[in-house]
Amino acid sequence: MLDIVRKALLAGLGAVTLTKERAEVIVEELVKKGEMSKEEAAKIIEELLEKSKEQREVVSETIKSEFSRLRNDFGLVTRKEYEALEARIAAIEEKLGIRPKEEVVIDAEPAPAEASAAETTGEKTE
């Protein structure tokens, strides 16, 4: 009986999204109907929550693995790799005596001074 209830709850609710409160509500209903004892209910709740935790961990690892695979497939770099390249470039520029260029901002609104200058000359700033 306990195994059937456990499987039904896991299948019906989805082990990944099961919360303690939701499990307690469902199992308490079974206790009220006399289909199981309070001891059995406590045991099932504990088992269901453990299984839910395991399933969340599996899903999390699957997502991380898939994201990593996609990142590699598309040739994307991580933040850490990007920052390492920035540091290497800065070191090379310093050795060569090159001043780094000012940061380039893409898709930014023009600064107020640029906007008013363009307005007075009739130029578009796009």
C-alpha positions in Angstrom: 0.0 0.0 0.0 2.7 2.5 1.0 4.6 1.8 -2.3 1.5 2.5 -4.3 0.8 5.7 -2.5 4.4 6.8 -2.8 4.4 6.1 -6.6 1.1 7.8 -7.1 2.2 11.0 -5.2 5.5 11.2 -7.1 3.8 10.7 -10.4 0.9 13.0 -9.7 2.8 15.9 -8.2 6.1 15.6 -9.8 9.0 14.9 -7.5 10.8 18.0 -8.6 8.2 20.5 -7.3 7.0 18.7 -4.2 7.1 20.8 -1.1 6.9 19.6 2.5 3.6 21.5 3.0 2.0 20.0 -0.2 3.2 16.5 0.8 1.8 16.9 4.3 -1.6 18.0 3.0 -1.9 15.1 0.6 -0.8 12.5 3.1 -2.9 14.0 5.9 -6.0 13.5 3.6 -5.1 9.8 3.4 -4.7 9.6 7.2 -8.2 11.3 7.6 -9.7 8.7 5.3 -8.1 5.9 7.3 -6.0 4.7 4.5 -2.8 4.9 6.5 -1.6 5.6 10.0 0.2 8.7 11.2 3.4 6.8 11.5 3.1 5.6 7.9 2.3 9.2 6.8 5.4 10.6 8.5 7.6 8.0 6.9 6.1 8.7 3.4 6.5 12.4 3.8 10.2 11.9 4.7 10.7 9.6 1.8 8.9 11.8 -0.7 10.9 14.9 0.3 14.2 13.0 0.0 13.2 11.7 -3.5 12.1 15.3 -4.4 15.5 16.6 -3.3 17.3 13.9 -5.4 15.2 14.7 -8.4 15.9 18.5 -8.1 19.6 17.7 -8.0 19.4 15.5 -11.1 17.5 18.2 -13.0 20.0 20.9 -11.8 23.0 18.8 -13.0 21.3 18.1 -16.3 20.7 21.8 -16.9 24.3 22.7 -16.0 25.6 19.9 -18.3 23.4 20.9 -21.2 24.2 24.6 -20.8 27.9 23.8 -20.8 27.5 21.6 -23.9 25.6 24.4 -25.7 28.2 27.0 -24.7 30.9 24.9 -26.1 28.9 24.1 -29.3 28.4 27.8 -30.0 32.0 28.7 -29.0 30.9 31.1 -26.2 33.4 32.1 -23.5 32.7 32.2 -19.8 33.0 35.4 -17.8 36.2 34.0 -16.2 37.7 33.3 -19.6 36.7 36.8 -20.8 38.2 38.5 -17.8 41.5 36.5 -18.2 41.7 37.7 -21.8 41.1 41.3 -20.6 43.9 41.0 -18.1 46.3 39.6 -20.7 45.5 42.4 -23.1 46.0 45.0 -20.4 49.4 43.4 -19.5 50.5 43.4 -23.2 49.4 47.0 -23.6 51.3 48.0 -20.5 54.5 46.3 -21.8 54.1 48.0 -25.2 53.4 51.4 -23.6 50.0 51.6 -25.2 47.3 53.5 -23.5 44.1 51.5 -23.5 41.3 53.1 -25.5 38.3 54.4 -23.6 35.5 51.9 -23.2 33.2 51.7 -26.1 29.5 51.7 -25.2 27.1 50.1 -27.7 23.5 51.2 -28.2 23.8 54.0 -25.6 21.8 57.2 -25.8 24.0 60.2 -26.8 25.3 62.3 -24.0 23.3 65.5 -23.4 26.0 67.7 -24.9 26.2 65.6 -28.1 22.4 65.6 -28.4 22.1 69.4 -28.1 25.0 70.0 -30.5 23.3 67.7 -33.0 20.0 69.4 -32.6 21.5 72.9 -33.2 23.2 71.8 -36.4 20.3 69.7 -37.6 22.4 66.5 -37.6 20.9 63.1 -36.7 22.7 61.3 -34.0 21.7 57.7 -35.0 
